[in-house]
Amino acid sequence: MSEDFSGGKRGPVLKPDPAKKRITIRLDGDIIEHFKQQVLKAGGGNYQTLINDALRKHIEYPARPLEETLRLVIREELGNTRYLKEKE
């Protein structure tokens, strides 16, 4: 039995979000692969959305000064060390 698609329309099933712009961009292969792997680990999704989210976070939360970042990392590591000692 064959399907009749004579009344079908070409194009996407869902209309694209008008707030989004279609562009062509060249990214390094390892960057694309990183985001595709994140989608696989999550069990699905869209790597382009992850890239968009990463860019948005970078814009909204500018990098901290190095000293502040180091202090944060040291506090986290000291906290992990205390936690591990308490478990022993």
N, C-alpha and C positions, 0 to 999 in steps of 0.2 A: 504494500500500500504506500503510495507516494503522497507527500504533503503538498498542498496548494498554497504557494506563497505569492500568487498573483496580486493580492490586495496588500501585500507587505510594503513597508516603507524602509528606505535605506537610512542609516544613521544610528546614533546612539539611542539606547533604550531610555536612558535618563539624560535630561539636558544638563550640560555642565553648569557649575556654580558661576554666576555672572561676576562674582567678586574675584575669581581666579583668572589669570592671564596665561595664555599658552605661549611659550617661548621655546627656543632651541638653546641649549646650554651644553657645553662640553665639560665634563668632570672626569677626573682620573678614575681609571677602572677599579682601583682598590677602594675608592670612596663608595662607588656604586655597589660593589660587592659587600662592603661592610653593612650598608643599609638593607640590602637584600637578605643577608644573613640574619639581621635583626628581625625581619619579617618572618623568616622561617622559624626562628626560635620562638616567636610569639604565636606561631600557629596560623598566621595569615595577616593580611593587611596590605598596605601599599607603601613601597619603599619611597615613592615620591612624597608622600605625606610625611614620612619620617624626616626626610631631608628638609622639607618646608618647616617642620616643627623645630628642627635643630637650628635652622637659620633664624627663626623667630626668637628662640631663646637667646641666641647670641646677641641679637639686636636689643631685646628687652632687658637682659641682664648682662651688662658689660663686664668684662673681665675684672676681677678683683686685683688690687695691687699684689705683687708677689709676696710681700711680708704677710699680708692678711691671709692669703692662700696657705702659706707655710704654717702659720699659727693654727689654722683650722685643721690641716692634715695632722699636725703634731697632737692636737687635742684628741682627734679621732683615734689615732694610733695608741695614745696613752690610755684612752678609755677602753680600747680593745684589749690591751695588755692587762689592765685591772680586771676586766671581765674574765679573761682566760685564767688568771691567777686565782680568782674566786671559785672557778669551777674545779680546780685541782684539789 
